[in-house]
Amino acid sequence: MAKDLGTDGLKNQIKGGAKEVAGKIQKNVGDMSDNGTQEIKGKARELEGKAQRKVGETESKIDRNNRSM
């Protein structure tokens, strides 16, 4: 485990949020240009970012709980 889950959690939340937004943009561009491949890749990137963001949120919660003990 990492030494500071709070910091790691925040980094994952930021990186995940950025991937999520980039994926939404890619998905919408694929939709507007009628490019199914880009649309699917964008959706996958969006979901990857969402998962990473959720991992970061969980890491931060664990860190907060450990500090309160």
C-alpha positions in Angstrom: 0.0 0.0 0.0 1.0 3.5 -0.6 2.3 5.7 2.2 -0.3 8.4 1.7 -3.6 7.2 0.3 -5.0 10.7 0.5 -2.5 12.1 -1.9 -2.7 9.1 -4.2 -6.5 9.3 -4.0 -6.6 13.0 -5.1 -4.2 12.3 -8.0 -6.4 9.4 -9.2 -9.5 11.6 -8.9 -7.9 14.3 -11.0 -6.5 12.0 -13.6 -9.7 10.0 -13.8 -11.8 13.1 -14.1 -9.6 14.3 -17.0 -9.9 10.9 -18.8 -13.6 10.9 -18.2 -14.0 14.4 -19.8 -11.7 13.5 -22.7 -13.6 10.3 -23.3 -16.9 12.2 -23.4 -15.5 14.6 -25.9 -14.1 11.8 -28.1 -17.4 10.0 -27.9 -19.3 13.1 -29.0 -16.9 13.9 -31.8 -17.3 10.3 -33.0 -21.1 10.6 -32.8 -21.1 13.9 -34.7 -18.8 12.7 -37.4 -20.6 9.3 -37.7 -17.4 7.5 -36.7 -18.6 4.5 -34.7 -15.0 3.4 -33.8 -14.2 6.8 -32.2 -17.5 6.8 -30.4 -16.8 3.4 -28.8 -13.2 4.3 -28.0 -14.5 7.5 -26.4 -17.0 5.6 -24.3 -14.3 3.2 -23.2 -12.0 6.0 -22.2 -14.9 7.7 -20.3 -15.6 4.5 -18.3 -11.9 4.0 -17.6 -11.7 7.6 -16.2 -14.8 7.1 -14.1 -13.4 3.9 -12.6 -10.1 5.6 -11.9 -11.9 8.6 -10.3 -13.9 6.2 -8.1 -10.7 4.4 -7.0 -9.3 7.8 -6.0 -12.4 8.6 -4.0 -12.2 5.3 -2.2 -8.5 5.8 -1.5 -9.2 9.2 0.0 -12.0 7.8 2.2 -9.8 5.0 3.5 -7.1 7.6 4.3 -9.6 9.8 6.1 -10.8 6.8 8.1 -7.3 5.7 9.0 -6.4 9.1 10.2 -9.5 9.3 12.5 -8.5 6.1 14.3 
